[in-house]
Amino acid sequence: MLSQASPSRIKNLPEALAENRGHGTPVSQSEVTAAVTLFREGRISDALSTAQALAKRSPDLVPLLDLQGACLKAQGDLSGALDFFKRSLEAGGNPAIGHFNIGAILLQLNYLDLATEHLSKAVVLDPKNPAASRALAMSLNEQGHYAEAVHIISALIENNPVTDELLNVLGLSLRRLNRLTEAKACYNSVTPTSPAGGEAQYQLGLIALSENKNDTAKQHFQNALDLNPRLTPVHRNMSLVITYDKDHPHLRDMQQLLNEGDLQPSAESELRFALYKALNDTRQYDAAFEHLEQGNSLKKQTIRYSIEKDEGIFAYLKHTFAEPAPVATSELGFRPIFIVGLPRSGTTVTERILCGCEGVTGAGELQYSTTAMSKLMQQMATKKQTKFTQADAQALRDAVGQAMQGHANGAPVVIDKMPLNFRWVGGLLAAFPEARIVYTTRMPRDQLWSLYQVCMAGSGNGFSYDLSDIAQYQALTRDLMQHWMRLFPDQIHQLDYHALTKDPEEHIRPLVDFCGLEWSDDCLHPENRESAIQTASLQQARQPIYHRSTPDWLPHEARLASAFEQLNQLGL
């Protein structure tokens, strides 16, 4: 498995050569073995030049193609490595190894759908390959399919030694499923001084942060940086628990790391968001905004977002759900409430408000609706089906209902606060006619700035890393939600965050009544909830509801002028 650019992974090359005998190549096994030995010794450039020279005589020899791919991967040329691994598979290489190598590269390049496709094939072809199963679970984690990842890693652990790397992957899945006790057990079992130790300490810090244990979080983050000072996501999260002055040592550490250079774009993006936070704290606004611009640009570059794709999806949804779809009718053990809107629009505080009512469980941001709706839409496209049928609604109810049931904890009402579920309102209300939709909104300028200054985990929310994209996406969101509200006027309640903060009770009482819940004064104090928060809004959501008289974008108003003008032109 040469894509694993480490000497320990290359000892299987003689087997690969044996599989490729009969190709009639003039290159001998001893020549290829000598090239692989160079790779094993860490002499990557020498190994690559040797392999390239041999390839002139035998350009389609699979071991040479794999070796060149491994060398390029080790040098950071992922696209070049991908080309060689594809050629290896086409030339008759071992399909299990080929799909694994391709999938591993695609995962690093953030082509998650394709990565999952290739890695799934690799696991089916060779279920005893723990590296393929681990990579598949990592890809599923990145896509938000955490329960599937838990299943894969749990099965892997039953038949293989438990490694630190497996514990980290499993811990992430469990953390995202809010199974925090189990997640902490995984991370605490990782050997502290191992290469995986830094990641484990980082994840323990995130859990502590979600539990409002900032001092504990800071210590875990520092432990992680002591093990690996180049873990830039740790720097970004460390910045959230520090109020900086100009001489703060962590600010100096981050500036030194940036000056060293040679960071991958995704890593540099994380670091620049952290530097923005630090310099903004010290009121060095010009320098702060420069880091913020570059951080956002690098993030957008990494995830390759295009607003045109979302424009097409939204148009498709309005056409597919031009009128309400037939509804599902089966029994369900709970009643769902979906809190939707743009990220950073108040979905977290709204969930915590409603959790003040008896019989309500807040499940956080669940991926189930997006997974199920994406699958149904793909099936509809394959069948050239233009409308959402009752069978589709029932399939959605079965898939999402069963998954959400696992979060109910016996409560009769379960809240899913995944913001971008606003896209699926037509399907969700067909699948769950008893559900209520709460649509949170925010003043457009505040919304734009709140999105732009935050680097979110994963590759979702791609629109939030470009000011023009944010403005256009706000317009798309408003248009689609107006469509849903015309179709379902009695099942959607709009809650404006600005109005909520000015007079909480006046807006919370109608919200509770709309959701069919019994009033409790606890609804007025969401800051008193003790449950963990795993979203970018965790710090704001732990504060009492209050009205901010001065917008926090004011120091950057001149730099945001063109974006604000675009909002005006879009009628926002």
N, C-alpha and C positions, 0 to 999 in steps of 0.2 A: 504494500500500500504506500506507494512512493509519495503520494500527496502529503502524507504525514512526514514533513521534512525533518526527520530525526534519524540518526544512524540505527537506532533500535528497530525501526520499521522497515529497513531495507534488507534485512537478512533473508526475507522471503524471495529475493530476486532469483536465485537458482531455480526455484519452483516455477517462477514466471517464465524463465528461459526454457525450461523443460516443456512447458505448455506450448511454446512457440517454435519448437523444433519442427523441421519440415517446411519452413518458409523458404529454404534454399538461399539463405543469406551468406555472404562471404565473411561476415564478422563472427569471430569465435566467442564462445562463452567466456574464455579467460580474458578477452579484451573488454567485454562488458563488465565482468566482475571487477577488473582493475579500475574502471571508471566509477563503479559503485563504491569501491573502497575509498576513493577520493571524497565522495559525498559523505560517507560514513565518518571520515576524519574531519569533516567540517570544511574541507577545501572545495567550496561550492563552485567558485569560478573555474577552477581546474577541472572539476567533474563535468561542468557544462561544456567547456571547450573540447574536452576529450569526447564527450557524447556527440557533440556536433560534428566533429571530424569523422567519427565512426558512422554517423548517420548519412554522410555523403555516399558511403558505400552501400548502406542498407537503410534507406529512409523510412521504411515501414516496419522495421523491427520493433515489436511491442515493448520489450524492456528498455530500448533506447528512447522511445517516445515517452515512456513513464519516467525515466530518469531525467530527461530534459524538462518535463513538466514539474518534477519535484525540485529541480534546481531553480527554475524560474519562480516557483512558489516561495522557496527559501529566500530569494532575492527580492520578494515583494511584487513581482510582475504577475499578478493573479490572472489577468486576461491572457497573457502569453501562456501561462501554465494551463489554463482551461483549454486552449486550442490543442495543445499536445495531448491532454487526457482524452479529448474528444476523438482525435486521430487514432489514439491507441485503441479505443473501443471500436471504432470503425474498421480498424485493421485486424480485428479478431481477438483482441485481448480479453482476458477474463471479465465477463460482464459484471459480476459482483464487485470486483475491484474497480472496474471502469466507472460504473455508476456511483460508487462511493467517492472516488477521486473527483469526479465532476460535481457531485452534490456538495462535497466539502468546500470546493472553490466557490460554487454559487452561493453557499451560505455566507462565506466571507464577503462576497460581492453584494450581499443583501438582496439577491434574487430569490426570495423565500419560497414562492410557489414552485419554481423550477427545482430549487434545492430539495424541497420536501418530496417532489416527484421522483428525483433520481435516488435520493437516500432511501425512500420507501422500496424502490426496486432492489437496491443493494441489500436491504434487510431481508426481503423475501427470498432473494437468491442465496444469501448466506446468513441465516438467522443466528449463527454462532459467532459472528463478527461483532464484538462489543463496541468497537470504534464506530461502526456504521449506525448501530442503534443509538449510541450516545449523540452522534451528530444529528440524527433524525429528531431526537428529543430536543436538542438545542434549537433546531429549525422550528419545531412546533411551538416551543416556548416563545420564540421571536414573533410568531404569528398569533400568539394568544391562545393556543390550543393546549392549555396547561394540563387538563385532565388526561388527554391522550399521552402527553409526555410522561406523566406519572405512571401510567399503565406500562409504557415501554421500558422505563428505567426500573420499575418494580420487577418486571419479568426478567430483565437483564441481571439484576442483583441476585435473583433466585438461583441462577446457574453460573455466575461468574464471581470472581473476587470483587469485593466492594473497594473501589478506588476513591481517592479524594476528588477526582474529576467527576465521577458519577454522583457523589454526594452533593457537589455544587450544582449540578444540573437538576437533580431531584429537589434540592432545597429551593431553587428558584421557582420551580413548578408549584411547590407547596406554598411558598410565600404568596405567589400571585393568586392562589386559591384561598387565601386567608387562613390556611392551616399553619399558623405561625409557630405553635409549639413544636410540631413535627419538623418544620423548616429549621428552627433553631437547633433541634437535635442533630439534623444533618450537618449543619455548618460547624457546630461544636465538635463534631466527630472528625473533621478534616484536620490532618496533621498541621499544626500552626506554622511550622517552618518550611512546609513543602511549597512547590511552585503554585499550588492551588490555595495556599493559606491566605494570600492577600485577597483573593476573590471572596473567600468565606468570611473574612473579617469585614469586608465591604458590605456584604449582604446582611450580616448581623447588625451593622450600623444602620442600614436601611430599615430593618425591622424595628430597632430601637427608636429611630426617627418617627416611624409610623405610630409608635406607642407613646409618643410625646416624652421620650427619655433622651433629651438632647445631649446631656453630658455623657451618657453611655454611648450614644451614637458617635459623638466626637472622638471618644477613646477608640472605638472600633475602627473608625476611619483613619485615625493616626496609626493604629496597628497595621492597617493595610498599606499605608504609605511607607511605613518603616520597612515593610517587606518588599514593596515595589513602588518607588516614587513616581513611576510613569503611568500608574493607573489613573488616567484623567477623569473617568466618571467619579472616582472617589474625591478628587479635588473639587469637582462641581458640587457634589453633595456636602462636602465639608464646608463649602462657602455658605451654605444655607444656615449653618449653625454658628457662624462667626459674624460679629459686627466689626468691621475692619477700621483701623486707622492706617495712615500712610506707611507706618513702620512695622506693620504686622508681619511676623516671620512667614506666615503662610502665603501672604501676597508676594514676598520676595522669592519663596520657593517656586511659586507658579511662574513668575516672570523668568526665573532662571531656566526652568524646564522649557518654556516657549523659546527662549533664546538658543537653547541647544539644538533646536530644529529636529529634523528627521521623524516627526510625528506623522502617523497616518491621518488622512483628512478627518475621519470620524473621531479620532482621539484629540486632534487639535480643536475640533469644534467644541467638544466637552470642556476643554481647558479655557477656551475663549469665553464661553458662557460664565465660567467661574471668575475669570478676570473681570468681566463686565460687572458682576455682583460686587466684587471687592472694590473696584474703582468707583462704582456708583455710590457705595457706602462712604467713600472718602471725598465725594463730590467732585471727582475729576471726570466731569461729564463727557467732555469731548473724547478723551481716551477710552472711557467706558463704552460709549456708543460705537466707536470704531471696532472694539472687540466684539460687541454684540452683532454688528453687521457681518463681520467675517465669520463668526460662529454660526449664524443662521445660514449664510451662503454655503459654508462647508457642509452643514447638515443637509441642506436641500440637494447639494451635489451628491452626497452619499446615498440618499434614498431615491434620487431621480424622480422627484414629484413633477407632475404635469397637471395644471388646472383643467386642461381640455378633457382629460379622462373623466374627471368628476362631472364636468358639464354634460358629457354623454350619459353617464350613469343617472344623473338627476332627470334628464329628459326622458330616458327610458322608464324610470319609475313613474313619472307623471303620465306617460302613455299607458303603461301596464295597469296602473290604478286610476284610470280616468273616472271610475266610479267605484263605490265600495265593493269589495270582492265577497263571494259567499263565505259564510263563517263556519268554523268548526263547532262541533256540538258535544264532544266527549267531556266526561267529568274530570275535574282537576282538584287536587288536594289543597290548593291555596289560591289566592287572588293576586295577580301581579300588578304592580305599579311601575311604569317605565318613566324615569326622569331623563329627559332628552334636551338637546340644545348643543351649542358649541362648548368645547372644553373651556374652563375658566369662566363660565357664565353663571355659576352658582349652583351647579348640580350637587356638589358635595354638601354644602350647607343645607340645601333643600332636603336631601336624604336624611340628614341628622335632625332636622326639624320634625319630619314625619316619624322618625324613630322614637320621638317622645310620646307617641300614642301607644296604647297597649295593643299587643298582638301584632306588632310590625317588626320584621327583620330586614335590616339593610344588608344586601349581599355585595355591595360595591359595584365595580364596573365588570360586567360579565361579557364574555366574548361569544356566548352561545348564539345569540340572535344573528350576529354578523356571519358566523360560520354557517348556520342553517340557511339563511337567506341567500348567501353567495352560492351555496350548492344548488338551491332550488332555481335560482336564476340561470345558472349554467345548464341545468337540465331543461329549462324552458327554451333556452336558446338552441340547444341541440335538437329539440323537437319542433322548433319554429312555432312555439306556443306564445301567443300574444297576451293572454289574460291569466290572472291568478285564479286557480280553481279551488273548489271546496276541498278537493284531495290535497292540493298544495297547502291550504290552510291547516288541514288536519295533520299533515306531515310536520309542519312547522310547530304546531301545538305539541305534538308527541315529542319531538326532539328537544325543543327549548323547555317545555314543561317538565320533562323528566330531569333535565340537567339542573333547572332552577330548584326543583324539589329538594335536591341535595343541600341547598343553602337555607332551607326554611326553618330548620331546627324546631319544628312543631308549630311555628307561627302561621296564622291564617292569611297573612299578607306578607309578600316578599317584594322588596324593591330592587330593581336593576337600574343603576344610574349610569350606564354606559352612554356618554353624551351623543355619540354619532349614531345611535339607534334611531335618531330622528329620520334617517333615510328610510327606515323600514316600517314606518308607522302604518302604512296601508296593509302590509302583510301581518304585522303584529296584532292589529285590531281585527283582522279576519281570523287569526289563530286564537286570539284571546278577547272575544267580544266583551267579557266582563272586566277587562283591564281598564286602567285609567292612565292617561298620558299627561305628564306635567312637563311643559315646555318652558325652560328657563331662558331669559334674555337679559341682555346687558347693553348699556349705552355703547354705540358702535366704536367710538374712540377708545373708551376704556377696554372694550373687548379686544380691539386690535392690539393695543399695547400689552395687555395681559398675556396674549398668546405669543407675541413676538419676543418677549424677554425671558421666555421659559424654554429650556431644552427638555423635551419629554422623552421618557424611556421608549425604546423600540423605534419602529419605522412608521408607525401610524401618524395621523395628524400632519401629513406632509405639507398641507397648505399653510401651516403656521410659521414657516421659516422664510417667508418672503412677504413684504408689506403689501405689495399689489395682489398677491395670491390671497392673503387674508381678507382684503377688502372684497375681492370678487367672490370668495367663498361665503362671506357674510351675506352677500346679495343672493347667492344660490340658496343658502339656507333659508333665508326669509321667504323666498319665492316658493320653495318646496313646502315649507311649513304653512304658508297661506293656503296652498293647495290642500294639504291634509285637514286644515281647520275648516275649509269649505265642505269637505266630505264628511267630517266627523265633528260637528260643532259641539256636541254634548259630551264628547269623550276626551277632549283636550283642554287643558287649563294652562293659560300663559301666566308666568310669574316673572315680573320684572325685578331684577336684582336691585336696581337703584331705588325703586319704590319700596321694596322690602326693607331696605336699610333705613329709609326715612321714617317709616311707621310700621314696625314689624307686626304687631298684633292685627292691624287692619288688613294685612295681606295674608297672614298665616291662618286666621280663622276660616276665610273662604277656601283656602287650599285644603285644610283638613276636612272641611265639609264636602268639597268636591271629591275627595278620595274616599269618602264613606267611612271615615274614622271618627272615633270618639275623642272629643277635645281633652287635652291635658295641658296644664300650665307649663309642663316640661318642654312643650314645643317652643316656648319662647326662649329657651336656654340651650341651644344645640351645643354650646361650648362645654356643657357638663357631661356629654357622652364620653364614655371611657373606651369605646371600641377603636381599633387601629384605623388609620387613614393611610391609604397607599396611593394617593394621587398628588399631583403637583400643587394642589390647593391645601395641603395638610396644615400649613401654618395659619392661614387665614381662617380655616374652618374651626380651629380650636379657640378662636377669639369670640367674644360676645358679638352679636349682630350690631353693627354700628355704621353710621353714615360718614363717609370721608368727604370733607368739604373741599379739599384740594386734590385734584387728580394727580396720581404719581407719575404721569407722563409729562408733567409741566416742565421739568428741567430739560426735556428733550423736544419740546414743542416745535422749535425751528427745524429740527432734523426730520420731524414727522409731518411737516406741512404738506408735502406732495401726497402722502398717503391719506391725510385728512381731507384733502381736496378731492381725491378719488372717491372717498366715502360720500362726499357731498354729491358728486356727479352720479353716483349709483343710487342716490335718493335715500341714503342711510343716515 
